[in-house]
């Protein structure tokens, strides 16, 4: 990021966003996708869909940093070095695991299996199916490739007449992530990415009128959250392959709620810009590295539990401990890589 365009409040929000993503996968590892306990449902409501905040930040920073100075070839070269190359390198172990050791691959169809290992490797890289969180990279790459188009639509007329329709329709989508396709994930996140661009374009007006906007957003967020907690409004979730019978377009309250939350947090961090959130700063600095490696430490935890045949309680304390363990180990690992490889570490783990 160009130094003069650095926004500390956005950086702190990115640190919080990666913490939420780690917490999401810690919850899934501890409770599983089908656990219907009240604790799991509550954690799911407050955590799942948290990637929305990360994508809003991506759209925000694209607009803030590149919208007036986009050189597409340099932009793609930069993303290739610091996002796609680390993705390829970190993917080596999961891909080898899927090719030679893993006998239970839910997305592997007989037709795909018959194509041979080379086709299978390319399928995994282009779908991100080889490692839980890695669906995000092929999806966000589509946004990288569409950068010139996104730059062209960045007009007042677009944000007034077209974007609101895209955003409203987008609230009725819910299929994204590991159990979905990259196209579905892109459709899901397109309004969110555009919202991030819109938020960057009009952020000064937002901060100027935050006295009345902020309490309105709080009321709306609390209202939607209460409705979800009471299960008055719900949206189907993809918890496995070939398990969803619902229609494609259904209102997704969580999508609205996390979009509202992102704006609330942006205002809060902007107001507290003078506060040194050291832990969030570290998380923001290491965010892509943490994203790339955190699932390895969650798997280590799971394998340890299986090896010693431990029966652990599915409790809030254990969830917090697993999240803390995962974040701590991820930060330590990224720090060691940065110490060893210095400036080249971004080529290896993105941080």
N, C-alpha and C positions, 0 to 999 in steps of 0.2 A: 504494500500500500504506500502511495506517495505520502511523505511525512506530513505535509501541510494539510492533508485531507484526513488525518487520523482523528477519530472521534472516540474518546475514552469511554463514553457511556455506551456506545455500540459494542466496543470491545468487551466491556463488563457483561453486557447482555449475552454476547457470544459465549463467554465463560459459563454463565448460568445455563445456556442452552445445551452445551455439551454435557454438563452435569445431569441435566434432565434425561438426555439420551442414555447415559450410563445407567441411570436409575431405572429407566424403562426396561433395559435388557437384564438388569439385576432382578427386577420384579418377575420377568418372564422366566428366568432361570430358577428362581426360588418357588414360584407358585404354579408355573406352567400356563398354557393357554386356555385350559378348560376349567380351572379352579373357580368355583362360584362363591367363595367365602366373602363375607362383607368387607374384610380387610383388602382382599385382592381387588374387589370391585371398586373400592374407594381409591386405592392406589392407581388403578387403571384409569379412573376418571381424571385424576389430578396429574398423571404422567403421560399416558398414551396420547399420541398425536403431538407430543412435544417437539417433534422434528419440524413442525410448522414454524416455530420460532426461529429455528436455524435457517430455514428457507427464506423467511422474511428478511433476516439479516443478509442473506446472500443477495437478494434483490435490492435491498437498501444499499449495500456496498457497491454493487455493480453500477447503480445509478450515481452514487456519490463520487466514486473514483473514476469511472470510465465513460460516463455518458457524454462528456464534452471532449474527451481525448482518446476515444477508442481507436486503436490501430489493430485491426482484427488479427493479422498474422502474428504480431507480438503478443496479443492477448491469448491466442490459442497456444502459442509456444510456451508462454508462462504457465498456463493451466496444464499443459502436457508435462512440463518438468516437475511442477510442485503438487499436482493432484493425480494425474494419470500414471506417471512413472512410479510414485509410491504405491498406488493401487496395484500395479502389476507386480511389484516386488513383494508386497505383503501378501498377495494372492497366491504366491508359489506354494506355501505350506498347505493352505486349505484345498487347493486344486490337486496337489499330490495325494492328500488324504481322500478326496472324492474319487480319484482315479484308481487307487490301489488298496485302500484300507476300509473305507466306509461302505458297508453292505446294506445300509438302510437310507436311501436317498429318495424322499417322497416325490420330488419333481421329475425324477428320471423315468421317462416313458420307454417302452420297448423300442419304439421307432427311433428315438434319440439315441438309445444305447447301441443300436445296430449301426449307427453312423461311424463309429470308431472314436478313438481318444482325441484326435486333432479337432474334429468337429465339436466334441464335447467340451474341450478346453475353450474354444472360441465362444460356445454357447454360455459357458459359465462367466467368462469375462464380459460378455455383452449383456448379460442378464443380472450378474451379481448374485446368482443363486448358490455359489460355492461357500459363502460365508454370510451369516445372518444380516449384518448391517450394510453389506457391500452393494445391495441394490441401489443405494443412494448415488453411487458414482456414475453408473451408466445413465441414470435419470438426470442428474445435474449436468452431465456432459451435453445433453440435448440443449439445455439453456445456454451453455457456452457456445455451441454451434449457431444458435439463433441470436447471438449478440447483436449483429447488424440490424436485424428486424426489430429487436427490442429497443434499440436506439432510435429507430425511425418512428415507432409508435409512441415514443415519449413526448407527447404533445398535450396541450391543454384540452383540445377537442376530444382526444382519445380518452383521457381520464374523466371527462364530463359525460360523454355520450356512449362510449363502448365499454370501458372498464367496469362500471357499475353492473352492467348486464352479465359480463363474464364472472364477476365476483359472486353475484347472487346465484347464478346457475352452479357455480363451483361449490356452493354450500350444500348442494344436493349430491355430491360425490363422496365416496368413502373408500373406494378400492385403491390401495397403494401398498407398497412395501414388499417384503419377502414373499408373501403368498399371492401377490398380484403380478402383473406384467409391467415392464418399463413404460409402455405406452399409457397404461392406466395410471401409473404413478405420476407421469408427466402431466396428464390431464388433471389429476387431483391437485398438483402443486402449481400449475400455471397461474391460477388466480392469486395464489399466495405469493409467488415470486413477483408478480405485477403489483400486488399490494405493497410489497417491500419497496419497489421502485417509487410508487405513489407516495409512500410514507417519507421517503428521502426527499422527494421533490417539494413536498408541502410541510416539512418538519418544522420550519420556522413559524408557520401559521398555527401549527399544532401547539407548539410551546407558548406562543403568544396568547392563545385562548384556552390554555390548560385549566384555568380556574373553574370553568364550567364543563369542559370536556372530560376532565379526569373523574369527577364524581359521577357523571353520567355513565362512563365506562365501568366504573366500580359496581354501580347498581346493576348494569346489564350483565356483567360477569357473574356476580353473586346470584342473580336471578336464574341464569341458564344453569349454573352449577347446582343450585338447589333442585331445579327440575330434573337434572340428571341423577343426583343422589337419591331422589325420591322415585326414580325410574318412571317419571311422567313422560319424559322425552328420552328416547334412546335411538341409537343407530346400529345396524348390524356391523360386526367386525369380522375380518378375515382371520380365522384362527387355524387355518389349514388349507391344503389344496383340495379343490373340488368339494368344499363343504358348505358353500353358500347358495341358498335358493332364493334370496331376496332379489328385488329388481335392481337395476344399475343405478337409477337416480332415486335417492331417498335423502331427506333432510338430515344433515349431520351436525347436531348441536355442538359436538366437541370441536369441530373445525371453526365454527363461529367463536366459541369460547377461547380457544388458544390464540386466535387472531386478535381478539380484544385484549387478552392477557399480554401479548407482545407489545401492544401500544401502551398499556398501563406500565409495564416494566421499563419501556423506553423513556417514558415521562419521569418515572421514579429515578432511574439512573442518571438522567439528565439533571434533575434537581439536586442529586447527590454527587455531582461530578467532582466536587472538591474532596470527597471521601476516598481514601486509598483502600479499595477492596483488593488487597494483595492476593488473596486466594483466587478470586475471580480473574484477576489480571493474569495469573499463572495459567489458569484454565483456558483463558482466551488465547494466550501465547501458544499453548500446547494443543489447542482444540483439535486440529486435524490429526496430529499424532495420537492423541487419546482416542479419537474416533477409529483410527486404523488398528489399534492394538488392544482396546479394552476387552473385546470378546474373548481374546486368548486367555486372559486372567479369569474371566468368568468360567470358561471351560476347565481351566486348571482346578478351580474350586469344585466344579461338578464332578470331575474325575476323582478328586481326592475323597469326596463324600462317598462316591460309588465304591472306590477301592477299599475303604475302611468300613463300608456298609453302615454308615452313620444314619440315624433317624433324627433329622433336625426339625425342630418346630417351625411351622410357617408363621413367623411372628414379625411384628414391626421392627423389633430390635435386631433380629437376624437380617432382615432386609437392609436396614441401615448399615449394619456391619459389612454385609457383602458389597454394598455400594461404596462404602469407605475403602474397603480393601481393594476394589477394582480401580477406583480413582487414584488411590495412593500408588499402587503398583504401576499403573499406566503413566502417571507423572514421573515416577522414578525411572521407568524404562526410557521414556522420551528424553529425560534429562541426561541419562547415560549415553544415549545415541548422540545427543547434541555435543556432549563433552568429547566423545571419540571422533566424530566426523565434522564437528564445528559447522561451518556454513553449508557443507554438503548434506547435512542432516535433512534438510527440506526435500532433497531428491529421494531420500530413503523412506521417510515416514511423514512427510508433509509439514514438519514443524522444525 
